[in-house]
């Protein structure tokens, strides 16, 4: 078995084969009691659409190969592949990705990639539909054009610290280049005492829109830097950056993943330094829904 074959195995089916059933399933997110350690409340999440896992108690995550490496307590990919092959050898039906999974390396098939200022009317219309201020979106985002299967596409692009771009339009959400966190400083070359943490850049743009309006209910009244995780699987990278801040304000989703992320940050840096700001919009799923007045 090679890495491509292994990554086609659905992690949810793999865990079921090993005797692990989800405690809770919500919107394609499967929550388990961690198969890697003992616990009483589920903090191990599988994103079935992306076919990735994350253990909030360990601040570790990744694909099925990285999971097998932790099972074996090895850094050898070949040993992990042998384990997966042995465990799934009698269950060939596990060798296919679910029909709704993202195709392997779709971003690698994109050609003619061009990044330009955000000006396309369709993207600005999408920004407007999300309640986000156009000038704010243009300040922090770009516009990316690319070809895929001989067809032209375009999306909003939000840069990360590795030079990659988070991409979003009404029909697609992905990343081109290396997946990583995004850091937006209040002032160049100066680190603030406060930092706000967001899961995705739409929530960050929602916060900046509210801030521009003079909001004092959701936004904190202090200069602050901003970190966008771009996926909860980047929590480990986020934690490393958070170490240098005195106050950490978490603007995450009002769901189990958001709750576990805040608990993990507070567990490492203390309740005194960590503030769950999601209580400011408790009636909403996330910050963008709050901006649009879309209650749960």
N, C-alpha and C positions, 0 to 999 in steps of 0.2 A: 504494500500500500504506500502511495506517495502522499505528499501534503495536499495536493488538489483533491484527490479522492477522499481523504479524511475530512477536509473542510466541507464536503458536500453532505456529510452526515448531519442530520438534524440533532442538535444538542438535546432538545426535549425528548426525542426518542432514545437517544444514547443514555440519558439519565434514567429513563423508564426501564431500559434493559438492565441497568445496574441496581434497580429496585428503589429508585427515588421518584416519588410522585409530587407534583406541585401542591402546595398548601392553598394557593390562591392564584387565579388567572384573571388578568384585567387587560383588555385591549392588546393582546399579543405579548404581554409581559407575564412571564411565569415565575412565581415566587416559591422558593424551596427552603426547607431547613438545610443549611449548608452541608453538602456531601464531603466537605473537606475538614470539618471540625464539628464539635458538639455545640448546639445552641437550642434555645427554647422558642424563639420567635424567628420567622423566616427573614433572612437578610441576603439570600443568594438569588439573584435575578437572572433570567434568561430572556433576552430580546429575540423573540422567534423570527421577526422579520429580518433582522440583521444576522441571526444565528450567532449571537455573541452572549457571553455570560459575564456577570460581575458579582463578586462577593464583597459586600460592604464592610463586613467584620474584618476582612483581611486587606481591604483596599487593593484587591487584585482582580483582574479580569482578562478576557480575551476570547480566543477561539477554542475549538475542541482539542487541538494539539496542546495548547498551554494548560488546559484543564487536565489532560492526561499526564503531562509533565509534573503537575502538582500531586496527582494521585501517586505517581511513582517516586516523587521527591528526587527528580533528576533534571539536569539541564540538557539532556540529550534528546533531540527531536526524533532521531531514529528509534530510540527505545520507546518513546511515546507512541510512534506510529505502529510499532510491533504490538504494543498493548492494545491499541484501538482495534487493530486487525484481529487479534485473538478474541477480544470481547465481542466483536460484531460479526465474526466469521460465520456464525450460524444464523445470522439475521441480515441477509443481503438487502432486504427492503429498506434498511437504514442508510443505504449508500446513495440515496437521492435527496437533494435539498427540497424543502417544501415548495409548493407551487407559488407561494406568495413571497418567497425570499428574494432578496436583491441578487441579480446575476453576479457571478464572480468577476471582479476586476472590471466592471463596466466603465469606470472612469479611465482605465488604461486604453480603452478602445476609442476614446474621444480624440478627435483630430482638429487641427486648425484652431487651437484654443487662443482666444484673444480677450484680454482684460482692458476695459475702457471705463471712463466715468459713467455713473448711473444716470441715464437719460431716456431710456426706451419707454414709450408711453404705456405699454402693456405692463411693464414691471412697476412703473410709478402708480398705475391703477391698482395693482395688487397691493402695493405698500399702503395706498389710501384705504383699500378694503380692510386692512388690518388695523386701521386707526392710527397709523404711525405718521409722524410729521415728515413731509417730503424732504425738507432741508436737512433734518437729522439723518435720514436714510442716506442722502447724498454725501454727508460728512463722513460717515463711517463705512459705507459700502461702495462696491464697484459693480460693474456689469460684465458678465462673462459670456462669450459666444463660443460655440464649438459645433463640430459635426460628429454625428453618430449614425452609422448605417446609411451614409450618404444623405442625411437630412440635417438641416440647420436648426440649432436650439440656442436658447439664451436663458440666463438666470441672474438673480441677485447674487453677488459674491461678497463674502465677509472673510477677511484674511486672518490667519492664525500665526503663531510665533515660529512655525516651521516653514513658512512661505506657501502653505497650502491655502485653499479657499473652501469655506462652507458655501454650498450652493442651494438656492431655494427659488422656486417659482410655484404657481398654483398646482402644478402636477408632479413636481419632483423635488426631492430633498436628498442631498448627497454631499460629497466632498471630493475635490480634485487636488492631487498632491497628498502630502502626508497629513493624516488626521492629528490635530493637536489643539491645545487650548489657545484662546485669544486673550491678550492683556491690553487694556486701554487705560493709559495713565491720565490723571487729571492735568498734569503738567510735565512736559518733557524733562527727563533727568531728575525728577523729584518724586520720591515715594511718600504717599500720604499715610496718616495713621489708620484711616478707615479704608476698607475695601468691600465692594459689593460683588456677590457671586451669582451668576446666572447660568442656567443649563444651556439655553440656546440664544442665538443673537437676536431673534425676534423679541424675546423678553427684555434683552438689553436695550434694544431700540424703543420698546414700549416705556421702559423706565426713563430713558432720556427724553422721550416725548412728554411724559408727565412732569419731569423736572423743568422742561422748557416752559410748561404751562404754569409753573409756580406751585405745583402740588406739594402739600405739606402733610398729607395723610399717608401716602405710600412711600414717598421719597424721604431719605434722611437729610437733615439740615446740617450737613458738614461736607467739606471737600473730601472726595474719595476716588480711589482708583477702581477699576472694574475688571473682573475676570469672567470670561465666558467659557464654560467647560466644553461646549459643543457636543458633549455626550457624557453621561455619568461614568462611562468607562474611562474617562480622563481624570477621574477623581484623584488618583495617586499623583499625577502631575500637578493638579490643582493644589493639593495639600502641601507640596514642596514650596510653591510660590507663596502660600498663605502664611508660612512660618514667620515672615518678616513684618506682618501687620499686627497692630495692637487690637483692632476691632474688626470682626468679620461679620458682615451682614448678608444673610442667605436669602436671596429672592428666588426660591425654587418652586416647583409645582406643588400644589396641595394634593399630593398622592403619596403612596407608600415609598416610591423611589425618592421623592423629595425629602420625606421624613427621615429615611435611612441615611441619606446623604448628610443632612444636618446633624443627625446623631453621630455619624462618623467624624465629622469636623469637630463637633463639641467634645467628643471623646478624646481627641488628640490635643486640642488647644484649649479646652476648658469652656464651661458655660459662661464664665465672665467675659470671655473674649468673643464668643459666638452668639449671634442673635438670629433667631428664626423670624425673618421679616415677613414670611408668608401669612402670618396672622393678620397682617395689615389688609390682606385681600382674601380672607378666609372663605368668603362666599363664592369665590371664583376658582376655576381649575388652575389658572396660571396668570401671570402678569399681563399678558396680551388680552386675555378674556376680561380682566379687570379694566384695562384701558377702553375696551369696546363695550363695557357694561353688560357682558354676556355671563349671567350667573349660572351656576351649575343646576 
